[in-house]
């Protein structure tokens, strides 16, 4: 990509993220480095895909923010809705594509058929291009699906058990609205790449149309895979009082026992005190005579103690949060990265099979 375009474009993206506080300071630095990697490639399509994904992602996030704040709850105890995204979230969506872009840039520089005037995508070669575009199609599809799917008027159903209705924001919960939004996000990336990729003359209009549909399908498979992985490997925590899903800040895991260390300490201290008080009451009653115990049974003091003891025992087992779905193996960022990697690598392998070329060509074109 020409520096005269790349430098101001990168600056514009960084300024937008800073002015709208859509990224943390470290997230902005990571995004800037990612943009530089995308810009060193001779083609402008890679940088364009990054820009489209970032701009479209922030747009759909803004659309659903107020509604999501009412349907979910933050792990900090505040209303739902996400704050600025951090560097881990940036890498979860773009690291796979960045690695593939660096490899493809090296391939272009090393391959003899390429010259400064002839840098086009030949049919059945440069399979890395498929992986780069598939990465952004998948993460865009997942972003559109999760961010806009929560706007659905119907309750989501668990992808691993479609008969089960789950709260909005549950990992693995899907709706027709969300799936439709995911398909749209994938198509936007596929169409953008079709317009901007410098196809060689051997690509016919029919070939380009098939490529667009294939990338759209691959991206849509990404949001399905993300939902499936989320339902199994990611714990969805629900607040037992409100019934809302609790979302971790920055895509991190949510603690089940209390919303803060101070809250957890207070709960433990209260339970321990209740146990000691209960033991003291039982010991006191054991040393008294049967007649006295019978007399005290109807006294106001004992009447006050007995309900107090019952509450203490109940508080011992009380939790404000519980796991609604899944296992606490990965957080949201890890699931996103795993999904992007699987879709990218899988798309490249499928391309090798369809085009009847050696799988080794993925890294040695």
N, C-alpha and C positions, 0 to 999 in steps of 0.2 A: 504494500500500500504506500502511496506517495506521501512523504513526510509533510508536504504542504497541506495535505488533507488530514493526515493522522494526528498531527500535533494539536491543531485547534479543536478537532473532534474529541480527542481525549480530554482536553481542557474543559470542553463544554460538558461532558459527562461528569467529570469530577466536580465541577462547579454546581451542577444540578443536584448531585448527591449531597453536597455540603450545604447548599442553600435550603434544601427541603428536608435535611436531616434524615434522609432515607438510609444512610449508612453511618456506622460509627467511624471515628477517626482512623482506626486500624483497618476497618472495612474499606474506607476510601483509598488508603494506600494499597491495599491488596487489589482492589478493583482497577486502580491506575496501572499497577504492574501487569495485571491480566490484559488490560487494553493494549499495553505496549507489545506484549507477546502476540496478540492478534494482529497488530498493525505491521509487524515486521514481515508478515507473509506478503508475497507479491499481489495476491488477490485482495480486493476490498470486501469480498463477501464475508469473510470471517469476522472482521471488525463490525460489519453491518449486522450480522446475526447477534453478536454480543450487545450492540446498541438496541436492537429491536427487542431482545429479550428483557433487557434492563428497563427500557421505557414502558413496554407493555406490562411487565410485571408490577412496576410501581403504580401504573394506572389502575389495574384491576384491584390492587391492594387498597388503594384509596377509595374505590367504589364501594367495597364491602366493609370498610373499617367500622363504621357506626353500627351496622347490623351485627357484625361479628362481636362487637363489644357487649351486645345485649345477650348473645347466645352462648358465649364462652366466658371463662374466667382466667385471669392471669395468675401465674404461680406466686406472684408477689401479694396476692390478695385483692388486687384492683380489678376493674372491669377488663374484659377481654380486649383483643386487638394487640398487634405487635408493635414494638418500638423500632428504632433503627436496626438494620441488619448488620451483623458483624462479619469479620473476615472468614470465619469458618463457614458461614452460610454462602459467602461469595465463592469460596473454593469448592464447596459441595456441588455447586451448579456448573462451574467453569473449569475445574482442574483437569478433567479428562480431555475436554476439548483443547485446552492449552497444550497439553502434552502431545496430542495428535498434530496440532498445528506446527509445533517445533519439529516434529519428525517429518512432516510433509514439506516444510520449508527446506530442511536438509536434503530431502529427496529431489526437490526442484533444482537445487544448486548443484547436486552431484550427477543428475541424469543428463546424458548427452543430448537427447532429442530436444531439450528445452534451450531456448535462447531468449534474449530480452524481448524479441518481437514475436515469440511463439510460446507463450505460456498459457496453454489452454488445457482443458480436461478431456483427455482422450477416453473413448469408450473402453470399458473393461480394464482400465488401469487406474492407478492412484486411488486405491480402495480407502485410503485414509480420509478422503473427502467425505465419503459416506458416513464414517464414524463421527467426524466433526459435526456435520449437519444433524445427524441422528441425536447427538448429545443435546443440542439446543432444542430440537423438536420435542424430545422427551421431557426436559425440565420445563419448557414452556407449557406443554400439555399438562404436566403435573401442577404447575402454578395456577393456570387458568382453572383447572378442575377443583383444586382445593380452595382457592380464593373466591371463585364465583359459585361453586357448588353449594356453599353455605347459604346462598340466597334462595335456594329452592324452598318452595312452600311445603313440599312433602318431606317427611323425615327420612334421613339416610338409612340404608340397609347395609349390613356387614357383608363385604364381598366374599368372605369365606362361609357365610351362612345367610343367604339372601332373605330368609324368612324372619331374621332377627332385626328389629328396629333399634337403632342406637341414637344417642344424643348427637346433635350437630357438632362437628369438629372432631368426632371420633376417628382415630387412625383406622383406615380400612373401610370407613363408611362411604357409600357411593349413592348418588342420585342421578336421575336422567339429566337434570340440569347441569350437574357437574361433569358428567361424561360428555355432554354436548359442548360444554365450554372447553374441555380438554381437547376435543377434536378440532375445535376452532384454533386454539393455541398452536397445536401441531401443524395445522395447515398454513398458518401465517408464516412460520419458520420455513416450511417446505417451499412455499410460493416465493418467499424472499430469496432463498438460495437459488431457485430456478431462474429468477430474473437476473441475478448478479453473477452467478458462476460463469466463467468464460468457457462455455462448451466448444469443443472442436467441431468442425463441419460435419464430421461423421455422425453426430447426434441429430437424429430427425426430430420433428415436432412430436411424433408419437412416442419416441424414446424419452423425451423430456417430460411428457405427460405421465408416462409410467413411473419415471423417477419421482415426480411430485407426489403421486399417489402412494408410492412405496414408502417415502419418507414420512408422509402424513400418518400412514398406518403404523410405522415403527414408533413414532412419537406417541401415538395414542396407546400403543402397547406399554409405553413407559409409565403412563399414569395408572394403568391397570396393575402393572408390576409394583409400583410404589404403594398402591392401596393394599395389595396382597402382602407385601413385606411389612407394611405398617401394622396390619391386623395380626401378624404372627410375631414379629421381632420387636415391636415397639409397644410399650404399655400406654394405654389410654387411661388417664386418671380422672375420676369424676368426683366433684365435691358432693358429699352426701346430703348437705343441707339444701343446696340450690338445684342439684341434679345436673349442673353444667360441667362440661369438660374443662379441665385445668390445663392451660398451655404453658410450657416452659419458656422462659425468656431466652431469645437467641437460638431457639431450636433445641435447647438442652433438655435433659430428663427432668421430670417433676418428682419431687419427694412425696411419698405417700403419707408419712407421719408428720403432719403439721405443715404449715406454710412458712415457718421460720424457725431457727434454732431456739429463740426465746420462747416461742409458743410450745415447742417440743419440751423444753426444760420445765416450763410451767405445768404442762400436762403430766410429766413424770413426777414432779414434786407433789402435785395434787394427788396423784394415785398412791404415792408412797405414804403421804400423810393420812389418806383415807384408810389404808391398810393398818397403820399403827393404831388409829382411833378404833377401828373395828376389833382389833386384837385386845385392846384395853377394855372395851365394853364386854367382850366375851369372857375375859378373865375375871372381871368384876362380878359378872352374873354367876360364874362358877363357884365363887367363894361365899356367896350369900345362901341363906337357908331357903328351903322350898317355900315356906310360908311368906318370907320377905319378898322373894322373887314374885310370888303370886300377887302380893299386895302392890308391888311396884309396877306390875304389868299394866295396871289400869291407871297409873299415875301420869300426870301431864309430862313429867320429865322423860319417862320411858317412851311415851308416845312420840316425843320429839326425837329421841335417839333412833328409834327403829326406822323411820323414814330416811333419816340421815345416813344410816348404815346401808340401806338399800340403794340410795343414790351413789354412795361411794363405790359399791360393788359394780354398779352399772357403768360408772365412769371409767372403771379399770379397763373395760373392753371397748370403750368408745373411740372411734376414729373419724376424723373430719373428711378423709379422702379414702377412696378405694380404687382398685384396678378394675376397670370396666371391661377392657378387651386387651388381649395380647400378653406378651412376656417382655419383661424389662431387660432386653438384650442390647438394643441399639437406640440411640436418640434420633431425632428427626433429620439431623444433618447427615448422619451416617447412612440412614436409609436412602436419602436423596442421592448421595454419592454412589452407593452401591447400585441403585437403579440406573443412574446415568452410565456407569461403567458397563453394566450388563447389556443395556440397549445399544451402546456404541459398538462394543466388541461383537455382539450378536449380529448387528446390521452389517458389519464388515464381513463376517463369516458367511452370511446369507448371500451377500454380493459376490463373494468369491465362488460360491456354488452356482449361482445363476449365470455368471459370466464365464464359468469354467476356467478359472485361473487359479494357480497355486496359492494356498493360504500364506505361504512365505512371502508373497508379494506385498502383504500388508506393511512389512517393514523394509522391503528391499525392492523398490520399483526401479 
